Amino acid sequence: MAKNRNTIKMEEITFKQRLLSFKNLPVFFKMVWESSPQKTLISLILRIFRSAMPVALLYTGKLIIDQVVALNSGTAHADNNRLWELVGLEFALAVLTDGLNRMINLTDSLLGDLFSNHTSMRIMRHATKLDLDQFEDSVFYDKLERARQQTVGRTILLAQVMSQLQDFISMAFLLTGLIAFNPWLILMLLLAIIPSFLGESYFNSRNYALSRSQTPERRELDYVRYLGASDETAKEVKVFGLSEFIINRFKTLSDKFYADNSKLAVSRSGWGTLFSIMGTIGYYGAYGFIIYQTINGKATIGSLTFLAGSFRQLSGLMETMLSRFTMVSQGAIYLNDFIEFFEIKPRITQPDNPLPFPNPIQVGFVFENVGFQYRNAPKYACRNLSLTLKPGEKLALVGENGAGKTTLVKLLSRLYDPTEGRILLDGQDLKNYNLADLRHNMGIIFQDYIRYQMTFSQNIAVGNIGELDNINLITTAAQQSLADLLVAKFPLGYEQSLGRKFNDGVELSGGEWQKVALARAYMKNAQVLILDEPTSALDARAEYEVFQRFAELTIGKSAVLISHRFSTARLADRILVLEKGTILESGTHTELLEKNGRYAELFNLQAKGYQ
Ligand SMILES: Nc1ncnc2c1ncn2[C@@H]1O[C@H](COP(=O)(O)OP(=O)(O)OP(=O)(O)O)[C@@H](O)[C@H]1O
């Protein structure tokens, strides 16, 4: 686990950065529009109508009061019918306002859901294009995490931006009335609002900086929460008695979060109260002024209510808009993370006119002095690798843990590109081939294959997902890997859900899962098969049978087998013994035994264990 940081670095966000972040909004709106053009349009139209409502209601109220006063004092404009028409109109406006509010909320929530789904899919689509190497970088993970948070958080931004637009139009209507009466009222309004705006803006930027600097810790907190309460970890947590250790770690992290967040929240609340009092003073100053004007006969009682109402609404609107401005800009700053994530480009790419994968392979693969160093790793994982894999050849890789076997096959399948040297296929750099074609022609089963919590049939079909509905192919693949023997005990046969995560799933043993994973290799007619410790969990008889079949089924195909069991490795045409990332020995089983080197030593060691 990462070391706990005692001080969280606060990066302050300047007003300029805030304004600059608004350039992200068009990109954001494009995504909203893509989620649903129809609903975006409806939301906009509804809000335009809604924005005229406050002034319309206030003005109708003014007309009503003026009519009541006229009727009471018996002046010439008094008109009883008109009065009741106006009351009817105000009632209709009130009903319409409520209806519009509800429709806006409904459209926004539907649009928000669509946006969240749309962006989640974009994130997944983009993530799958990126390199394995990028996933191993913690800075990348932080970006991915923040981008993920955006999918939900940004639906709020959507409502905020739309509301801002709506309030802006409402404000324009209300301001027109206020300016017509006395422009000085506007100045009082601003004086009442500005301190609270600056306060909001300052605290929002500190909030953003704090939350951004907490991203790595938040990821760790999520991880610790997962360790403490998950079906996958429950077994070890129990037998090792880890629960207190995990809970303590969680407590340390969450206490730190709490301390940092509460400090900011308390200071924000104190300043907020002060600013709000200033706003109230501003409002009552203006209110007194309007009353004074009315007493002096410069305005009607209707105008008094209209202006006081307008002032109150305007000050409320401006306060909301100004604080929303900081929220919108904060949201727009958060969009940086989102946009940055989409700007990450994979480095493992293909040229514009890639070569098709040769069918059949003519010369085979040649490693020329290949070296590879993992990102942030202090040493090369393999170096000076020169080897060949001929068409139809079965190559076994043996060596101690960490010798570089898996790295070698990851290079062969272009999950990584060599740091130095090159890999050729039929005389051409592997980088020149069509990447999808390359992957399609390789059937790879890694030692840490995924146990998909899906049906038995889907678990096999992932080896060639285009053939998901090809039950004949799936059945044949299951027979070839011996996984079909499991089907008899499943109540739902091939449609049986595997794993315990979802209802009615059947859990398999380690070796049974391995047979299912092995079936994936037979799902496509790949020219190269790579099995990275495919039989480590199989019992001796199952392993023997699996390899018998493997040998029969892969005649004419190239294969790379990684195994710690020499009984498996000896079946290969050629064996490479790797040590510390380089090739120590190479030859057939018999040749290597005769050589009496490392292979012979390890082989005899294992054979002794069986005696
Ligand atoms: N993603 C990674 N990032 C950094 N270093 C790595 C990574 N994967 C492997 N390594 C390092 O590279 C070296 C070779 O690892 P590799 O997985 O290729 O060994 P291996 O021979 O397959 O081992 P095993 O028999 O244990 O599976 C090791 O020293 C390992 O620590």
The ligand as a Gaussian input file, in Angstrom:
#p B3LYP/6-31G(d) Opt

LIG

0 1
 N        3.932000      -5.429000     -15.359000
 C        5.174000      -5.461000     -14.879000
 N        5.779000      -4.336000     -14.471000
 C        7.039000      -4.362000     -14.019000
 N        7.796000      -5.464000     -13.942000
 C        7.242000      -6.614000     -14.333000
 C        5.902000      -6.680000     -14.825000
 N        5.631000      -7.966000     -15.147000
 C        6.743000      -8.658000     -14.867000
 N        7.716000      -7.870000     -14.389000
 C        9.076000      -8.265000     -14.018000
 O        9.707000      -8.781000     -15.165000
 C       10.455000      -9.933000     -14.860000
 C       10.007000     -11.092000     -15.746000
 O        8.669000     -11.406000     -15.427000
 P        7.832000     -12.547000     -16.190000
 O        6.425000     -12.428000     -15.765000
 O        8.122000     -12.466000     -17.632000
 O        8.486000     -13.840000     -15.559000
 P        8.079000     -15.364000     -15.758000
 O        9.309000     -16.070000     -16.203000
 O        6.875000     -15.501000     -16.614000
 O        7.756000     -15.734000     -14.245000
 P        6.737000     -16.842000     -13.614000
 O        7.316000     -18.193000     -13.832000
 O        6.743000     -16.468000     -12.179000
 O        5.412000     -16.632000     -14.271000
 C       10.264000     -10.176000     -13.379000
 O       11.411000      -9.695000     -12.716000
 C        9.068000      -9.371000     -12.997000
 O        9.208000      -8.855000     -11.712000

